[in-house]
Amino acid sequence: MFTGIVEEIGTVTELNPSDATGGTSLTITLPPTSPLLSDCHLGDSIAINGVCLTVTSFTPSSSSPPTNPSFTVGIAPETLRLTNLGSLRPQQSRVNLERAVRADTRMGGHFVQGHVDTTATIVSRTPDGNAVRLRFAPRSKEVLRYVVYKGFIALDGASLTVTAVDDVEGWWEVMLIAYTQERIVTAAKQVGETVNVEVDMTAKYVEKSLQGYLAGLGEDGGKGGLLQKIMERVVNDKGGSA
């Protein structure tokens, strides 16, 4: 579980499509003073651009010889299919990083699982004072039913507030203030680039609960079926209390 508050920005140093295990591994190097690995253990979870991945090895910083701290994670084929991690470029791409929350962590963002729902493409960048508005079009438009005005959304692992949404045209917008622009990699991305998207999990639970409730009202799915059931209950309740 994560908060969507980015702790550090790291640099991709290696993306190996065929490591010693026969899978894909990703190595991230951190700034020399980064505390991200200060309490790291093998098997820990770290969100990389919003994707929850497992640390398979790590190297703390060293002064002799001088080395920056770094860590390696494995990436499953399904993860490569659902996210944009496969497009990261060694020595060029920078990524948002966040450690999994602890029991005593302040929840400054919102509950983020690190389970990406889809990717989205930046379709416009618009300056707004010292802020910038970014508009996104999702690869899978099904996620739009979970995106609401002033709701939460995680983009590349950063918890952001939806400032506009259009279900018909298929896009939403967020606004990045100057402070946020300096602390997440998404702010430097241009039109045509992609982000990993995780919608608010609360919306999914509400949807599933509502589906169960509606199913309990009756199996008929015809036009007016739900309204008819509700009206029948109201009439029956009034009749019983008269």
C-alpha positions in Angstrom: 0.0 0.0 0.0 1.2 3.5 -0.9 0.1 7.1 -0.4 0.8 8.6 -3.8 3.3 11.0 -2.3 6.5 10.7 -4.2 9.5 10.4 -2.0 12.3 10.4 -4.5 13.1 10.6 -8.2 15.5 7.9 -9.5 17.3 7.3 -12.8 17.0 4.1 -14.8 20.5 2.7 -15.2 19.6 -0.7 -16.6 16.6 -2.4 -18.2 17.6 -6.0 -18.8 15.0 -8.0 -20.9 16.8 -11.3 -20.2 18.5 -11.4 -16.8 19.9 -14.4 -14.9 16.4 -15.6 -14.1 15.3 -15.5 -17.7 13.0 -12.5 -17.0 13.2 -8.7 -17.1 14.9 -6.7 -14.4 15.1 -3.0 -13.8 17.9 -1.2 -11.9 17.3 2.3 -10.5 20.1 4.6 -9.2 19.3 7.2 -6.5 20.9 10.5 -5.6 23.9 10.1 -3.3 22.1 11.5 -0.3 18.8 9.6 -0.8 17.4 7.9 2.3 15.1 5.6 0.3 17.2 2.5 1.0 18.0 3.4 4.6 15.6 0.8 5.9 15.5 -1.4 2.8 15.3 -5.2 3.0 15.2 -7.8 0.2 11.6 -8.5 -0.7 10.4 -4.9 0.2 7.9 -3.2 -2.1 8.8 0.0 -3.9 6.5 1.8 -6.3 8.2 2.8 -9.5 6.1 5.2 -11.5 3.1 3.8 -9.7 3.9 0.1 -10.2 4.4 -1.9 -7.0 7.6 -4.0 -7.5 9.7 -6.2 -5.3 13.3 -5.4 -4.4 15.5 -8.3 -5.5 18.9 -6.7 -4.7 20.2 -3.3 -3.5 23.4 -1.5 -2.9 23.7 1.2 -0.3 25.8 4.3 -1.0 29.6 4.0 -0.5 32.3 6.6 -0.1 35.2 4.3 -1.1 34.9 3.9 -3.9 32.1 6.5 -4.3 28.9 5.0 -5.5 25.3 6.1 -5.5 22.7 3.9 -3.8 20.8 1.6 -6.3 18.3 -1.2 -6.3 17.0 -3.8 -8.7 13.5 -5.2 -9.2 12.0 -7.9 -11.4 9.2 -7.1 -13.9 6.6 -9.7 -14.9 5.4 -10.0 -18.5 1.9 -9.0 -17.4 3.3 -5.8 -15.8 5.1 -5.0 -19.0 1.8 -5.4 -21.0 -0.2 -3.2 -18.6 2.3 -0.4 -17.9 4.8 1.8 -19.7 7.8 0.4 -17.8 9.0 -1.4 -21.0 9.6 2.0 -22.7 12.0 3.3 -20.0 15.4 4.2 -21.4 18.6 3.5 -19.5 20.6 6.6 -18.5 17.8 8.8 -19.7 14.5 8.0 -18.0 13.7 9.2 -14.5 11.0 7.6 -12.3 8.9 8.5 -9.3 9.6 6.4 -6.3 7.8 5.6 -3.1 8.3 3.0 -0.4 5.3 1.1 1.0 3.6 2.8 3.9 4.2 1.8 7.5 1.6 1.7 10.2 2.8 5.1 11.6 3.0 6.8 8.2 0.9 10.0 7.8 -1.6 9.5 4.9 -0.9 12.7 3.0 -2.3 11.5 -0.3 -4.8 8.6 -0.8 -4.7 4.8 -0.7 -2.7 3.6 -3.7 -2.1 -0.1 -4.3 0.5 0.1 -7.0 -1.7 -1.9 -9.3 -1.9 -0.1 -12.6 -5.3 -0.1 -14.4 -4.2 1.3 -17.7 -1.9 3.9 -19.3 -2.9 7.3 -20.6 -1.5 9.7 -23.1 -0.9 13.3 -22.5 -3.0 15.1 -25.2 -2.4 18.7 -24.1 -0.3 20.9 -21.7 -1.7 24.3 -20.8 0.1 26.9 -18.6 -2.1 28.4 -15.9 -0.2 31.0 -14.0 2.7 29.2 -12.4 0.8 25.9 -12.6 0.2 23.7 -15.6 -2.9 21.8 -16.7 -2.3 18.3 -18.2 -5.1 16.5 -20.2 -5.0 12.7 -20.5 -6.7 10.3 -22.8 -6.7 6.7 -21.4 -5.8 3.6 -23.5 -8.8 1.9 -21.9 -11.8 4.2 -21.7 -13.5 1.8 -19.3 -11.6 3.5 -16.4 -13.4 6.8 -17.1 -16.4 5.5 -15.0 -14.1 5.7 -12.0 -12.8 9.2 -12.7 -14.8 12.0 -11.1 -14.4 15.7 -10.8 -12.4 16.5 -7.6 -11.7 12.8 -7.1 -8.3 11.2 -6.6 -6.2 9.5 -9.3 -2.7 8.2 -9.3 -0.6 9.1 -12.3 2.9 7.6 -12.4 2.3 6.9 -8.7 1.6 10.5 -7.8 -1.7 11.2 -6.0 -3.4 14.0 -8.0 -6.8 15.7 -8.0 -9.0 15.6 -11.1 -9.9 19.1 -12.1 -12.0 18.3 -15.2 -13.4 15.2 -16.9 -15.3 14.6 -20.1 -16.8 11.1 -20.4 -18.0 11.7 -23.9 -14.7 12.9 -25.4 -12.8 10.5 -23.2 -10.3 12.6 -21.2 -9.6 14.1 -17.7 -7.3 16.9 -16.5 -5.1 17.5 -13.5 -3.3 20.7 -12.4 0.3 20.6 -11.2 1.3 23.5 -8.9 4.9 24.8 -8.9 5.8 22.7 -5.9 4.6 19.5 -7.5 6.2 20.2 -10.8 9.6 20.1 -9.1 9.0 16.8 -7.4 7.4 14.4 -9.9 8.7 13.2 -13.3 5.2 13.6 -14.9 5.6 17.4 -14.9 8.5 17.1 -17.5 6.6 14.8 -19.9 5.3 16.3 -23.2 2.3 15.7 -25.4 2.3 12.2 -26.7 4.1 10.6 -23.8 2.3 8.2 -21.5 1.7 7.7 -17.7 0.6 4.8 -15.6 -2.9 5.2 -14.3 -4.4 3.8 -11.1 -7.9 4.9 -10.3 -9.3 5.3 -6.8 -10.0 1.8 -5.4 -12.9 3.2 -3.4 -14.8 3.7 -6.6 -14.4 0.0 -7.5 -15.7 -1.2 -4.1 -18.7 1.2 -4.3 -19.4 -0.2 -7.8 -19.2 -3.8 -6.7 -21.4 -3.2 -3.6 -24.0 -1.3 -5.7 -24.1 -4.1 -8.3 -24.8 -6.6 -5.5 -27.5 -4.4 -4.1 -29.2 -3.9 -7.5 -29.0 -7.7 -8.1 -30.8 -8.2 -4.9 -33.7 -6.0 -6.1 -34.5 -8.5 -8.9 -33.0 -10.2 -11.9 -35.1 -8.3 -14.5 -32.9 -5.9 -16.3 -35.5 -4.4 -18.6 -36.2 -0.7 -19.0 -37.7 0.7 -15.8 -37.0 -2.5 -13.9 -35.1 -0.8 -11.1 -37.4 2.1 -10.8 -40.4 -0.2 -10.7 -38.9 -2.3 -7.9 -38.2 0.8 -5.9 -41.7 2.2 -6.4 -43.2 -1.1 -5.4 -41.3 -1.1 -2.2 -42.3 2.5 -1.4 -46.0 1.7 -2.1 -45.8 -1.5 0.0 -44.2 0.2 2.9 -46.8 3.0 2.9 -49.6 0.4 2.6 -48.3 -1.5 5.5 -48.1 1.5 7.8 -51.5 3.0 6.9 
